[in-house]
Amino acid sequence: MSYQANNTKKKFNLDEYVTVNERIASFYKKFPEGRILTDIVSWQDGVIVMKATVYRDNGDIPAATGHAYEKEGSSFVNNTSYIENCESSCIGRALAVLGFEIKKSIASYEEVANAKLNQDSKETKNNNNKIVTSANKNLLLSAASKKGYTKDVFESMLEKKYNCNLSNIDMSTFNTVYSNLNKAQ
């Protein structure tokens, strides 16, 4: 979603986008009898395509549709939740097509956040493969907290097991640690 304009790269601004849950709330406020249906269009080799159909009432005439696709493992979120992410994205796009909560794009907050994480990841790789964003650090700390680790215990584990800490962890180690923290027990 980044683009070239006059040879300058546009950065993602998450403040310009609206979350899907905000779009859904606005939709049901305006159309209390409305409904949102999702369908899997295709799903193979870790790639899913979904379609959302939005109805203003309980009739058979759709007001809008939206499509999305996600690839398993293509981002931090998609390591564990690519199906859910895809469903949210197609719903957000369908509601945006219908005119709900559009500021500057029909992309959902989640789509832009995912793209921003990917952009930050690429920028990080260009900076000696270090994690430089607070978002990545917060993802690790949140996942560690869910597993019962305090920040101090988690950082000690990083030192002992991976010979790094939150300030110097590389993307490869980050992906390994994050994946391990999110594995089912």
C-alpha positions as CSV (number, residue, x, y, z in Angstrom):
1,M,0.0,0.0,0.0
2,S,2.9,2.3,0.0
3,Y,3.2,4.2,-3.2
4,Q,5.6,6.5,-5.1
5,A,4.6,10.1,-5.7
6,N,7.1,12.5,-7.0
7,N,9.8,10.0,-6.0
8,T,8.8,10.2,-2.3
9,K,7.5,7.2,-0.4
10,K,4.2,7.7,1.4
11,K,4.3,6.2,4.9
12,F,1.3,4.6,6.4
13,N,-0.7,6.7,8.9
14,L,-2.8,4.6,11.1
15,D,-4.7,7.6,12.3
16,E,-6.3,7.9,8.9
17,Y,-8.1,4.6,9.1
18,V,-11.0,3.2,11.0
19,T,-11.3,-0.2,12.7
20,V,-13.7,-2.8,11.3
21,N,-15.5,-2.9,14.6
22,E,-16.2,0.8,14.3
23,R,-17.6,0.3,10.8
24,I,-19.7,-2.6,12.0
25,A,-21.1,-0.6,14.9
26,S,-22.0,2.3,12.6
27,F,-23.7,-0.1,10.1
28,Y,-25.9,-1.7,12.7
29,K,-26.8,1.7,14.2
30,K,-28.0,2.8,10.8
31,F,-29.5,-0.6,9.8
32,P,-30.5,-2.5,12.9
33,E,-32.2,-5.1,10.7
34,G,-29.1,-5.4,8.5
35,R,-26.8,-8.4,8.2
36,I,-23.3,-9.2,7.3
37,L,-22.5,-12.6,5.8
38,T,-19.1,-14.0,5.0
39,D,-18.1,-16.8,2.7
40,I,-14.8,-18.6,1.9
41,V,-14.2,-18.2,-1.8
42,S,-11.1,-20.3,-1.8
43,W,-8.7,-21.8,0.7
44,Q,-5.6,-23.8,-0.3
45,D,-1.9,-23.9,0.4
46,G,-2.3,-21.4,3.3
47,V,-4.0,-18.8,1.2
48,I,-7.6,-17.8,1.9
49,V,-9.9,-15.6,-0.1
50,M,-13.1,-14.5,1.5
51,K,-16.1,-12.4,0.5
52,A,-18.4,-10.4,2.8
53,T,-21.9,-9.5,1.6
54,V,-23.8,-6.7,3.4
55,Y,-27.6,-6.4,3.5
56,R,-29.4,-3.3,4.7
57,D,-32.4,-5.4,5.8
58,N,-33.5,-9.0,5.9
59,G,-34.2,-9.0,2.2
60,D,-32.4,-10.8,-0.6
61,I,-30.7,-7.8,-2.3
62,P,-27.2,-7.2,-1.2
63,A,-26.1,-3.5,-0.6
64,A,-22.4,-4.2,-1.0
65,T,-19.7,-6.8,-1.1
66,G,-16.0,-6.8,-0.2
67,H,-13.3,-9.3,-0.8
68,A,-10.0,-10.0,0.9
69,Y,-7.2,-12.5,0.8
70,E,-4.5,-13.4,3.3
71,K,-1.6,-15.7,3.3
72,E,-0.7,-17.8,6.4
73,G,2.5,-16.5,8.0
74,S,2.8,-13.4,5.8
75,S,2.7,-11.1,8.8
76,F,2.9,-11.3,12.6
77,V,-0.9,-11.4,12.9
78,N,-1.1,-14.0,10.0
79,N,1.2,-16.4,11.8
80,T,-1.8,-17.4,14.0
81,S,-4.9,-15.6,12.8
82,Y,-4.9,-15.3,9.0
83,I,-8.5,-16.6,8.6
84,E,-9.8,-14.2,11.2
85,N,-7.8,-11.3,9.7
86,C,-9.2,-12.1,6.2
87,E,-12.7,-12.1,7.5
88,S,-12.3,-8.8,9.2
89,S,-10.7,-7.3,6.1
90,C,-13.5,-8.4,3.7
91,I,-16.2,-7.1,6.1
92,G,-14.3,-3.8,6.5
93,R,-14.1,-3.4,2.7
94,A,-17.7,-4.2,2.1
95,L,-18.8,-1.7,4.7
96,A,-16.4,0.9,3.3
97,V,-17.9,0.3,-0.2
98,L,-21.3,1.1,1.4
99,G,-19.8,4.3,2.7
100,F,-19.2,3.6,6.4
101,E,-16.4,5.3,8.3
102,I,-14.2,6.2,5.3
103,K,-11.6,8.9,6.0
104,K,-9.0,8.5,3.2
105,S,-9.2,4.9,2.1
106,I,-11.5,1.8,2.1
107,A,-8.7,-0.2,3.6
108,S,-9.5,-1.3,7.1
109,Y,-7.3,-0.3,10.1
110,E,-6.2,-3.9,10.3
111,E,-5.1,-4.0,6.7
112,V,-3.1,-0.9,7.1
113,A,-1.6,-2.0,10.4
114,N,-0.6,-5.3,8.8
115,A,1.0,-3.4,5.9
116,K,2.7,-1.0,8.3
117,L,4.1,-4.0,10.2
118,N,5.4,-5.4,7.0
119,Q,6.9,-2.1,6.0
120,D,8.5,-1.7,9.4
121,S,9.8,-5.2,9.1
122,K,11.4,-4.4,5.7
123,E,12.9,-1.2,7.1
124,T,14.2,-3.1,10.1
125,K,15.9,-5.6,7.8
126,N,17.6,-2.7,6.1
127,N,18.8,-1.5,9.5
128,N,20.9,-4.5,10.4
129,N,17.9,-6.8,10.9
130,K,17.1,-5.3,14.3
131,I,13.7,-4.7,15.8
132,V,13.3,-1.0,16.1
133,T,9.6,-0.6,16.5
134,S,7.8,-0.4,19.8
135,A,5.0,-2.3,18.2
136,N,7.1,-5.4,17.8
137,K,8.4,-5.2,21.4
138,N,4.9,-4.8,22.6
139,L,3.8,-7.9,20.6
140,L,6.5,-10.0,22.3
141,L,5.7,-8.6,25.8
142,S,2.0,-9.2,25.4
143,A,2.5,-12.8,24.2
144,A,4.9,-13.4,27.0
145,S,2.5,-11.9,29.6
146,K,-0.2,-14.3,28.3
147,K,2.1,-17.2,29.0
148,G,2.6,-15.9,32.6
149,Y,6.1,-14.3,32.1
150,T,6.9,-11.0,33.8
151,K,8.9,-8.6,31.7
152,D,12.1,-9.3,33.8
153,V,11.7,-13.1,33.5
154,F,11.0,-12.8,29.8
155,E,14.1,-10.7,29.2
156,S,16.2,-13.1,31.3
157,M,14.9,-15.9,29.1
158,L,15.8,-14.0,25.9
159,E,19.3,-13.5,27.3
160,K,19.8,-17.1,28.3
161,K,18.1,-18.9,25.4
162,Y,18.7,-16.5,22.5
163,N,21.6,-14.4,23.6
164,C,19.7,-11.1,23.0
165,N,17.3,-8.7,24.6
166,L,14.4,-6.6,23.5
167,S,16.7,-3.8,22.3
168,N,18.9,-6.0,20.1
169,I,16.7,-8.9,19.0
170,D,16.8,-9.6,15.2
171,M,13.8,-10.4,13.1
172,S,14.6,-14.1,12.7
173,T,14.8,-14.5,16.5
174,F,11.7,-12.4,16.9
175,N,9.7,-14.6,14.6
176,T,11.0,-17.7,16.4
177,V,10.2,-16.4,19.9
178,Y,6.8,-14.9,18.9
179,S,5.8,-18.2,17.2
180,N,6.9,-20.2,20.2
181,L,5.0,-18.0,22.6
182,N,1.8,-18.4,20.5
183,K,1.9,-22.1,20.2
184,A,-0.9,-24.0,21.9
185,Q,0.1,-25.7,25.1
